[in-house]
Amino acid sequence: MFYLDTDVILAYNYETEVQHWRAVNLIEKIEGSKFYASPFSILELYCTVSRTIGKYKLRSPRFRELKEEIKVKMVIEHAIRSLNLTVCSDDTANKEMEWLSVKMFSRYFDAIKLAPKVKLRTGDLLHVAYACQLKNEGKIEYIVSLDDDFQKKGESIERETGIKILQSDLQ
């Protein structure tokens, strides 16, 4: 029961990624487990692959001839299916930040509450907020990431959320 960071999803699937073999070794250690991602992960995949589409190839006879939008979708779909990822849904609940009199998505609100305690970059903190949702639903226990920031902040993430960071240097 693992939440996969976007870097793991791409690196596992494509040898053109610098950390490909590290991701492969990591996923092989936990093979047979259920893997989760978030709508934010999908957004990150689209942003990353769109910027770097030239480095991804699929075994499709006409892949090179396809429109870029179709290539991007195919690369992402392949990555999600190869890991049999379950993508959690966003809830439609909004929470009010009273002092600002504004409503925001629950995961943003959760990330804001965690920010001073965990001190991660915005995207990483959103991953933690989604992982918290999945942990509260009894679906995950770990975040899997190749990102050094996750590794460095593992203790504070676990202390604040109960979610462990799977060490990416497993032997």
Z-matrix of the N, CA and C atoms (Angstrom, degrees):
N
C 1 1.428
C 2 1.535 1 108.71
N 3 1.321 2 113.08 1 93.34
C 4 1.454 3 120.47 2 -169.39
C 5 1.523 4 111.57 3 -132.65
N 6 1.337 5 115.78 4 137.06
C 7 1.459 6 122.38 5 170.99
C 8 1.524 7 106.47 6 -93.47
N 9 1.334 8 117.20 7 122.88
C 10 1.456 9 121.23 8 -178.40
C 11 1.517 10 110.95 9 -97.50
N 12 1.326 11 115.30 10 127.33
C 13 1.457 12 121.90 11 173.65
C 14 1.528 13 108.05 12 -70.88
N 15 1.301 14 115.92 13 154.76
C 16 1.462 15 122.23 14 -177.20
C 17 1.518 16 112.49 15 -57.34
N 18 1.328 17 117.53 16 -37.00
C 19 1.467 18 119.96 17 -179.36
C 20 1.518 19 111.68 18 -62.25
N 21 1.304 20 117.61 19 -35.38
C 22 1.471 21 121.60 20 179.07
C 23 1.531 22 110.07 21 -69.82
N 24 1.316 23 116.69 22 -42.01
C 25 1.465 24 121.45 23 -178.64
C 26 1.528 25 110.23 24 -59.32
N 27 1.316 26 117.09 25 -48.72
C 28 1.471 27 120.43 26 -179.54
C 29 1.524 28 112.20 27 -71.50
N 30 1.323 29 116.95 28 -46.19
C 31 1.463 30 119.95 29 -176.31
C 32 1.527 31 111.46 30 -63.66
N 33 1.302 32 117.80 31 -36.93
C 34 1.464 33 120.66 32 179.29
C 35 1.535 34 111.27 33 -63.20
N 36 1.298 35 116.35 34 -37.94
C 37 1.462 36 121.24 35 -172.13
C 38 1.517 37 115.44 36 -87.78
N 39 1.311 38 117.99 37 -22.29
C 40 1.466 39 118.93 38 -170.99
C 41 1.517 40 111.74 39 -131.80
N 42 1.328 41 115.45 40 120.27
C 43 1.465 42 122.19 41 -179.63
C 44 1.521 43 112.39 42 -63.30
N 45 1.314 44 117.88 43 -18.70
C 46 1.464 45 120.76 44 179.21
C 47 1.532 46 111.66 45 -72.84
N 48 1.310 47 117.10 46 -11.91
C 49 1.463 48 120.88 47 177.06
C 50 1.527 49 109.20 48 -79.91
N 51 1.323 50 116.51 49 136.02
C 52 1.464 51 122.75 50 -176.12
C 53 1.534 52 111.73 51 -55.52
N 54 1.307 53 116.90 52 -39.43
C 55 1.465 54 120.05 53 -175.38
C 56 1.537 55 113.12 54 -99.00
N 57 1.320 56 116.40 55 26.02
C 58 1.469 57 120.75 56 -176.59
C 59 1.525 58 112.39 57 -53.36
N 60 1.301 59 118.29 58 -54.05
C 61 1.464 60 120.30 59 -174.26
C 62 1.520 61 111.93 60 -69.16
N 63 1.295 62 116.55 61 -31.79
C 64 1.468 63 120.07 62 175.42
C 65 1.525 64 109.86 63 -63.86
N 66 1.333 65 116.66 64 -42.59
C 67 1.469 66 120.94 65 178.12
C 68 1.520 67 111.16 66 -66.81
N 69 1.329 68 116.80 67 -42.58
C 70 1.470 69 120.43 68 179.09
C 71 1.529 70 109.79 69 -59.27
N 72 1.325 71 116.97 70 -47.67
C 73 1.465 72 120.45 71 179.84
C 74 1.521 73 111.53 72 -61.30
N 75 1.308 74 116.67 73 -39.91
C 76 1.455 75 121.52 74 -179.77
C 77 1.529 76 111.08 75 -65.64
N 78 1.309 77 117.07 76 -47.64
C 79 1.472 78 121.03 77 -179.54
C 80 1.532 79 110.41 78 -65.58
N 81 1.324 80 117.53 79 -37.69
C 82 1.470 81 120.00 80 178.22
C 83 1.523 82 111.64 81 -61.70
N 84 1.329 83 117.63 82 -32.23
C 85 1.473 84 121.60 83 178.95
C 86 1.528 85 111.54 84 -67.19
N 87 1.316 86 117.14 85 -27.36
C 88 1.468 87 120.53 86 -176.16
C 89 1.530 88 111.89 87 -116.98
N 90 1.326 89 115.98 88 15.12
C 91 1.460 90 121.39 89 -178.73
C 92 1.526 91 110.66 90 -54.97
N 93 1.302 92 116.15 91 144.02
C 94 1.451 93 121.62 92 -178.96
C 95 1.524 94 111.89 93 93.99
N 96 1.320 95 116.51 94 -6.51
C 97 1.457 96 121.45 95 177.97
C 98 1.522 97 109.56 96 -88.41
N 99 1.306 98 115.57 97 166.88
C 100 1.461 99 121.08 98 176.37
C 101 1.527 100 108.14 99 -90.10
N 102 1.341 101 115.68 100 133.71
C 103 1.455 102 122.20 101 -178.41
C 104 1.519 103 110.63 102 -112.93
N 105 1.340 104 115.05 103 138.01
C 106 1.452 105 122.19 104 -179.84
C 107 1.528 106 110.75 105 -123.17
N 108 1.313 107 114.90 106 154.57
C 109 1.465 108 123.25 107 172.11
C 110 1.527 109 106.29 108 -142.90
N 111 1.315 110 115.76 109 177.49
C 112 1.465 111 120.20 110 -176.73
C 113 1.523 112 110.58 111 -123.89
N 114 1.317 113 117.18 112 167.58
C 115 1.467 114 119.72 113 173.13
C 116 1.534 115 111.05 114 -57.20
N 117 1.327 116 117.02 115 -33.44
C 118 1.464 117 119.78 116 176.72
C 119 1.528 118 110.66 117 -64.12
N 120 1.330 119 117.32 118 -36.87
C 121 1.468 120 121.29 119 176.47
C 122 1.527 121 110.35 120 -60.20
N 123 1.324 122 116.06 121 -41.48
C 124 1.462 123 120.40 122 179.97
C 125 1.531 124 109.62 123 -64.23
N 126 1.319 125 117.03 124 -43.31
C 127 1.468 126 120.55 125 176.35
C 128 1.529 127 110.35 126 -59.04
N 129 1.318 128 117.58 127 -46.59
C 130 1.471 129 120.70 128 178.96
C 131 1.523 130 111.48 129 -61.24
N 132 1.330 131 116.85 130 -40.69
C 133 1.462 132 120.03 131 177.84
C 134 1.524 133 110.40 132 -60.54
N 135 1.324 134 116.92 133 -46.51
C 136 1.468 135 119.84 134 179.66
C 137 1.526 136 111.21 135 -62.21
N 138 1.318 137 117.75 136 -42.16
C 139 1.475 138 120.69 137 -179.95
C 140 1.519 139 111.11 138 -64.94
N 141 1.313 140 117.42 139 -46.83
C 142 1.464 141 121.69 140 -177.58
C 143 1.520 142 111.33 141 -66.72
N 144 1.312 143 116.95 142 -50.77
C 145 1.465 144 120.66 143 -176.96
C 146 1.531 145 110.41 144 -65.47
N 147 1.318 146 118.07 145 -38.21
C 148 1.467 147 120.54 146 178.73
C 149 1.524 148 111.84 147 -60.65
N 150 1.333 149 116.36 148 -38.65
C 151 1.468 150 120.26 149 -179.67
C 152 1.529 151 112.56 150 -74.42
N 153 1.335 152 117.31 151 -25.12
C 154 1.469 153 120.75 152 -171.48
C 155 1.531 154 112.62 153 -128.71
N 156 1.315 155 117.27 154 29.50
C 157 1.472 156 121.56 155 -173.16
C 158 1.527 157 113.09 156 -55.28
N 159 1.308 158 118.03 157 -29.82
C 160 1.462 159 120.76 158 -177.92
C 161 1.516 160 115.14 159 -62.41
N 162 1.317 161 117.92 160 -20.41
C 163 1.463 162 119.25 161 -178.43
C 164 1.524 163 113.91 162 -92.03
N 165 1.327 164 117.66 163 -0.76
C 166 1.461 165 120.96 164 -179.33
C 167 1.519 166 110.28 165 -108.51
N 168 1.308 167 115.39 166 134.90
C 169 1.470 168 121.98 167 179.00
C 170 1.521 169 108.62 168 -129.85
N 171 1.313 170 115.37 169 145.58
C 172 1.456 171 122.29 170 173.48
C 173 1.521 172 108.64 171 -124.83
N 174 1.297 173 115.44 172 155.90
C 175 1.465 174 120.27 173 179.54
C 176 1.522 175 110.76 174 -82.63
N 177 1.266 176 114.48 175 61.38
C 178 1.451 177 121.17 176 176.97
C 179 1.523 178 105.88 177 -117.63
N 180 1.327 179 117.59 178 129.45
C 181 1.459 180 119.83 179 -174.05
C 182 1.526 181 114.74 180 -55.85
N 183 1.290 182 117.46 181 -30.33
C 184 1.463 183 120.05 182 -176.51
C 185 1.537 184 112.74 183 -115.51
N 186 1.292 185 117.45 184 22.09
C 187 1.460 186 121.10 185 -175.70
C 188 1.528 187 111.75 186 -54.35
N 189 1.313 188 117.19 187 -45.21
C 190 1.474 189 121.23 188 -178.37
C 191 1.523 190 113.00 189 -62.42
N 192 1.319 191 116.74 190 -27.15
C 193 1.461 192 121.20 191 -176.18
C 194 1.537 193 113.34 192 -85.54
N 195 1.311 194 116.85 193 -12.55
C 196 1.462 195 120.92 194 -175.22
C 197 1.526 196 112.06 195 -72.95
N 198 1.324 197 115.63 196 156.91
C 199 1.462 198 120.72 197 174.00
C 200 1.524 199 108.43 198 -64.44
N 201 1.318 200 114.95 199 149.97
C 202 1.465 201 120.50 200 -176.53
C 203 1.527 202 112.62 201 -57.79
N 204 1.326 203 118.00 202 -40.90
C 205 1.467 204 121.18 203 -179.51
C 206 1.527 205 111.43 204 -60.43
N 207 1.319 206 115.90 205 -38.09
C 208 1.468 207 120.56 206 179.51
C 209 1.523 208 110.10 207 -71.06
N 210 1.324 209 117.33 208 -40.66
C 211 1.469 210 120.84 209 176.92
C 212 1.524 211 110.80 210 -58.76
N 213 1.320 212 116.23 211 -46.55
C 214 1.463 213 121.13 212 -179.24
C 215 1.519 214 109.72 213 -58.36
N 216 1.314 215 116.58 214 -49.47
C 217 1.465 216 120.92 215 -179.93
C 218 1.531 217 111.03 216 -60.06
N 219 1.322 218 117.31 217 -42.62
C 220 1.467 219 120.95 218 -179.07
C 221 1.534 220 111.65 219 -64.76
N 222 1.322 221 116.81 220 -41.79
C 223 1.465 222 121.16 221 179.91
C 224 1.532 223 109.75 222 -62.56
N 225 1.314 224 116.32 223 -44.42
C 226 1.466 225 120.90 224 -178.80
C 227 1.526 226 110.77 225 -69.38
N 228 1.315 227 116.00 226 -43.66
C 229 1.467 228 119.36 227 179.03
C 230 1.525 229 110.80 228 -60.89
N 231 1.318 230 117.03 229 -41.78
C 232 1.470 231 120.81 230 177.47
C 233 1.534 232 110.55 231 -60.20
N 234 1.322 233 117.14 232 -45.05
C 235 1.465 234 121.24 233 -178.63
C 236 1.527 235 111.42 234 -62.21
N 237 1.323 236 116.49 235 -42.46
C 238 1.467 237 120.77 236 -179.08
C 239 1.527 238 110.83 237 -67.89
N 240 1.313 239 116.34 238 -45.14
C 241 1.468 240 120.16 239 -177.79
C 242 1.531 241 112.36 240 -68.95
N 243 1.328 242 117.17 241 -36.92
C 244 1.463 243 119.42 242 -177.12
C 245 1.525 244 111.81 243 -64.22
N 246 1.316 245 116.79 244 -29.01
C 247 1.461 246 121.15 245 178.24
C 248 1.528 247 112.34 246 -97.81
N 249 1.329 248 116.14 247 -0.30
C 250 1.453 249 121.69 248 -177.44
C 251 1.541 250 110.27 249 51.81
N 252 1.326 251 114.55 250 45.53
C 253 1.460 252 121.23 251 -177.07
C 254 1.524 253 111.71 252 -69.10
N 255 1.305 254 115.31 253 138.34
C 256 1.451 255 121.44 254 168.80
C 257 1.525 256 106.17 255 -101.29
N 258 1.311 257 116.20 256 124.23
C 259 1.454 258 120.59 257 179.78
C 260 1.528 259 107.66 258 -100.10
N 261 1.334 260 115.37 259 120.23
C 262 1.462 261 119.25 260 179.97
C 263 1.530 262 108.90 261 -70.30
N 264 1.299 263 115.70 262 158.70
C 265 1.462 264 120.61 263 178.29
C 266 1.518 265 110.22 264 -92.69
N 267 1.317 266 115.05 265 151.98
C 268 1.459 267 119.86 266 170.00
C 269 1.516 268 107.51 267 -75.03
N 270 1.320 269 115.76 268 142.44
C 271 1.454 270 116.20 269 171.22
C 272 1.524 271 107.39 270 -85.36
N 273 1.285 272 115.76 271 159.83
C 274 1.464 273 119.14 272 -178.75
C 275 1.517 274 111.54 273 -94.51
N 276 1.328 275 115.41 274 2.26
C 277 1.460 276 119.48 275 -178.28
C 278 1.522 277 110.74 276 -67.99
N 279 1.282 278 114.41 277 141.52
C 280 1.458 279 121.79 278 173.65
C 281 1.516 280 107.56 279 -117.10
N 282 1.306 281 115.37 280 146.07
C 283 1.458 282 120.27 281 174.65
C 284 1.513 283 107.25 282 -117.38
N 285 1.307 284 114.91 283 148.70
C 286 1.457 285 118.90 284 -178.34
C 287 1.515 286 110.64 285 -96.30
N 288 1.310 287 114.89 286 130.03
C 289 1.452 288 120.93 287 171.12
C 290 1.526 289 104.42 288 -90.03
N 291 1.315 290 115.09 289 97.72
C 292 1.466 291 121.22 290 -168.62
C 293 1.522 292 113.64 291 -56.94
N 294 1.296 293 118.08 292 -45.07
C 295 1.468 294 119.62 293 -174.77
C 296 1.516 295 112.39 294 -65.95
N 297 1.358 296 116.65 295 -19.14
C 298 1.455 297 120.70 296 179.74
C 299 1.528 298 111.69 297 -107.08
N 300 1.325 299 116.59 298 -8.23
C 301 1.466 300 122.97 299 -177.48
C 302 1.524 301 111.57 300 53.11
N 303 1.324 302 115.05 301 49.85
C 304 1.458 303 120.40 302 179.20
C 305 1.522 304 109.15 303 -136.91
N 306 1.326 305 114.93 304 144.71
C 307 1.463 306 120.13 305 175.65
C 308 1.520 307 108.34 306 -99.30
N 309 1.325 308 115.80 307 143.69
C 310 1.460 309 120.56 308 179.10
C 311 1.517 310 109.36 309 -142.38
N 312 1.322 311 115.05 310 162.19
C 313 1.460 312 120.30 311 178.84
C 314 1.528 313 110.06 312 -60.20
N 315 1.304 314 115.58 313 145.23
C 316 1.460 315 121.80 314 -176.62
C 317 1.529 316 112.74 315 -55.07
N 318 1.325 317 117.42 316 -42.67
C 319 1.476 318 119.10 317 -177.61
C 320 1.527 319 110.71 318 -66.20
N 321 1.333 320 117.84 319 -34.90
C 322 1.468 321 120.03 320 175.85
C 323 1.528 322 109.51 321 -63.79
N 324 1.315 323 115.42 322 -44.59
C 325 1.458 324 120.90 323 179.37
C 326 1.529 325 110.11 324 -60.24
N 327 1.334 326 116.37 325 -45.01
C 328 1.464 327 120.93 326 178.41
C 329 1.526 328 110.96 327 -60.94
N 330 1.322 329 116.67 328 -42.04
C 331 1.465 330 121.10 329 179.59
C 332 1.527 331 110.51 330 -64.65
N 333 1.320 332 117.02 331 -39.97
C 334 1.467 333 120.86 332 178.50
C 335 1.530 334 110.42 333 -60.96
N 336 1.326 335 116.66 334 -42.01
C 337 1.466 336 120.11 335 178.90
C 338 1.529 337 111.52 336 -65.43
N 339 1.321 338 117.47 337 -33.30
C 340 1.467 339 121.04 338 -179.33
C 341 1.529 340 113.65 339 -81.17
N 342 1.329 341 116.64 340 -24.14
C 343 1.471 342 121.30 341 -172.17
C 344 1.532 343 114.26 342 -50.77
N 345 1.337 344 119.69 343 -51.32
C 346 1.463 345 117.81 344 -177.58
C 347 1.526 346 113.94 345 -70.80
N 348 1.312 347 116.83 346 -16.12
C 349 1.466 348 120.78 347 -177.93
C 350 1.520 349 112.53 348 -93.27
N 351 1.339 350 116.45 349 -37.62
C 352 1.466 351 120.62 350 -173.94
C 353 1.526 352 112.41 351 -100.36
N 354 1.325 353 116.80 352 -33.57
C 355 1.472 354 123.19 353 175.00
C 356 1.534 355 113.63 354 58.78
N 357 1.313 356 115.49 355 56.73
C 358 1.463 357 122.58 356 175.25
C 359 1.524 358 109.93 357 -110.42
N 360 1.331 359 116.16 358 164.85
C 361 1.466 360 120.49 359 173.48
C 362 1.535 361 108.87 360 -65.64
N 363 1.320 362 115.52 361 161.29
C 364 1.460 363 122.31 362 -173.54
C 365 1.525 364 112.91 363 -52.74
N 366 1.316 365 117.29 364 -53.78
C 367 1.464 366 120.44 365 -177.51
C 368 1.514 367 112.64 366 -61.21
N 369 1.319 368 116.66 367 -43.18
C 370 1.463 369 120.18 368 179.38
C 371 1.527 370 110.69 369 -64.47
N 372 1.326 371 116.15 370 -38.66
C 373 1.459 372 120.06 371 179.48
C 374 1.532 373 111.16 372 -66.86
N 375 1.326 374 116.68 373 -35.79
C 376 1.472 375 118.98 374 175.28
C 377 1.525 376 110.96 375 -64.95
N 378 1.328 377 117.15 376 -38.49
C 379 1.472 378 119.16 377 174.81
C 380 1.523 379 110.46 378 -59.41
N 381 1.322 380 117.36 379 -43.21
C 382 1.460 381 120.77 380 179.29
C 383 1.533 382 110.25 381 -63.13
N 384 1.319 383 117.61 382 -41.08
C 385 1.467 384 120.84 383 179.13
C 386 1.537 385 111.06 384 -62.10
N 387 1.334 386 116.99 385 -43.47
C 388 1.471 387 119.80 386 176.39
C 389 1.526 388 110.93 387 -65.54
N 390 1.323 389 116.44 388 -39.79
C 391 1.463 390 119.71 389 178.28
C 392 1.527 391 110.54 390 -62.32
N 393 1.340 392 117.22 391 -36.54
C 394 1.473 393 120.87 392 176.30
C 395 1.524 394 111.06 393 -61.58
N 396 1.326 395 115.82 394 -42.17
C 397 1.464 396 119.78 395 177.40
C 398 1.533 397 109.41 396 -57.73
N 399 1.326 398 115.95 397 -47.21
C 400 1.465 399 120.26 398 -179.07
C 401 1.527 400 111.86 399 -67.00
N 402 1.322 401 117.55 400 -37.11
C 403 1.468 402 120.67 401 176.82
C 404 1.520 403 110.10 402 -63.79
N 405 1.335 404 116.71 403 -44.35
C 406 1.467 405 120.55 404 178.94
C 407 1.523 406 112.05 405 -61.86
N 408 1.330 407 116.57 406 -27.06
C 409 1.463 408 121.43 407 176.97
C 410 1.530 409 111.44 408 -86.22
N 411 1.338 410 117.56 409 0.73
C 412 1.461 411 122.08 410 179.04
C 413 1.518 412 114.11 411 76.60
N 414 1.341 413 117.46 412 22.02
C 415 1.460 414 120.51 413 -173.79
C 416 1.529 415 114.57 414 -99.88
N 417 1.316 416 118.65 415 -25.78
C 418 1.468 417 119.79 416 -178.76
C 419 1.526 418 111.12 417 -134.95
N 420 1.326 419 114.09 418 159.35
C 421 1.464 420 121.69 419 173.59
C 422 1.520 421 111.20 420 -126.64
N 423 1.337 422 115.97 421 -20.87
C 424 1.463 423 121.13 422 -173.44
C 425 1.523 424 111.88 423 -131.61
N 426 1.324 425 114.84 424 151.47
C 427 1.455 426 122.61 425 164.38
C 428 1.516 427 106.17 426 -105.70
N 429 1.335 428 115.74 427 133.79
C 430 1.459 429 121.38 428 177.38
C 431 1.521 430 107.47 429 -110.87
N 432 1.327 431 115.70 430 118.44
C 433 1.458 432 120.93 431 -178.79
C 434 1.517 433 109.53 432 -146.50
N 435 1.316 434 115.00 433 149.54
C 436 1.467 435 121.19 434 173.23
C 437 1.523 436 110.55 435 -96.28
N 438 1.312 437 116.63 436 -3.82
C 439 1.453 438 123.93 437 -176.91
C 440 1.532 439 110.25 438 -71.27
N 441 1.321 440 116.53 439 125.52
C 442 1.465 441 121.23 440 -179.84
C 443 1.522 442 112.50 441 -60.00
N 444 1.332 443 117.72 442 -32.19
C 445 1.463 444 119.81 443 179.64
C 446 1.525 445 111.42 444 -62.11
N 447 1.319 446 117.32 445 -40.03
C 448 1.464 447 120.08 446 176.77
C 449 1.528 448 109.91 447 -63.31
N 450 1.324 449 116.47 448 -43.14
C 451 1.460 450 120.45 449 -179.72
C 452 1.527 451 110.75 450 -62.08
N 453 1.334 452 117.13 451 -43.11
C 454 1.467 453 121.79 452 -178.45
C 455 1.519 454 112.35 453 -69.44
N 456 1.312 455 116.69 454 -33.18
C 457 1.468 456 121.25 455 -176.45
C 458 1.523 457 112.94 456 -97.26
N 459 1.328 458 116.91 457 10.65
C 460 1.458 459 121.37 458 -176.56
C 461 1.512 460 114.80 459 -53.01
N 462 1.325 461 116.89 460 -44.11
C 463 1.468 462 120.18 461 -178.60
C 464 1.523 463 111.51 462 -64.87
N 465 1.324 464 117.23 463 -44.52
C 466 1.466 465 118.58 464 -178.97
C 467 1.532 466 110.95 465 -70.00
N 468 1.324 467 117.75 466 -34.95
C 469 1.468 468 120.05 467 176.38
C 470 1.526 469 109.65 468 -63.07
N 471 1.327 470 116.43 469 -46.45
C 472 1.464 471 119.38 470 -179.77
C 473 1.531 472 111.27 471 -64.92
N 474 1.311 473 117.45 472 -42.01
C 475 1.463 474 121.37 473 -179.87
C 476 1.537 475 111.21 474 -61.01
N 477 1.334 476 116.66 475 -41.82
C 478 1.469 477 120.75 476 -175.62
C 479 1.526 478 113.68 477 -83.86
N 480 1.330 479 117.50 478 -26.60
C 481 1.467 480 119.99 479 -172.57
C 482 1.524 481 114.54 480 -122.68
N 483 1.324 482 116.85 481 -20.17
C 484 1.462 483 120.16 482 -174.32
C 485 1.522 484 112.58 483 83.03
N 486 1.317 485 117.29 484 1.22
C 487 1.470 486 121.97 485 -179.90
C 488 1.519 487 108.70 486 -93.60
N 489 1.315 488 115.62 487 131.14
C 490 1.459 489 120.89 488 178.32
C 491 1.527 490 109.72 489 -90.75
N 492 1.317 491 115.17 490 150.77
C 493 1.471 492 120.97 491 173.42
C 494 1.522 493 106.35 492 -98.47
N 495 1.318 494 116.51 493 120.93
C 496 1.459 495 119.62 494 177.66
C 497 1.526 496 107.62 495 -69.50
N 498 1.293 497 116.87 496 123.20
C 499 1.458 498 121.25 497 -178.20
C 500 1.514 499 109.77 498 -64.45
N 501 1.319 500 116.60 499 126.35
C 502 1.466 501 121.08 500 -175.10
C 503 1.515 502 112.42 501 -83.31
N 504 1.316 503 117.28 502 -1.51
C 505 1.466 504 119.68 503 178.53
C 506 1.519 505 111.47 504 -101.33
N 507 1.335 506 116.78 505 25.74
C 508 1.458 507 120.27 506 179.31
C 509 1.530 508 110.57 507 -57.92
N 510 1.281 509 115.59 508 139.47
C 511 1.477 510 120.84 509 178.32
C 512 1.511 511 109.79 510 -107.09
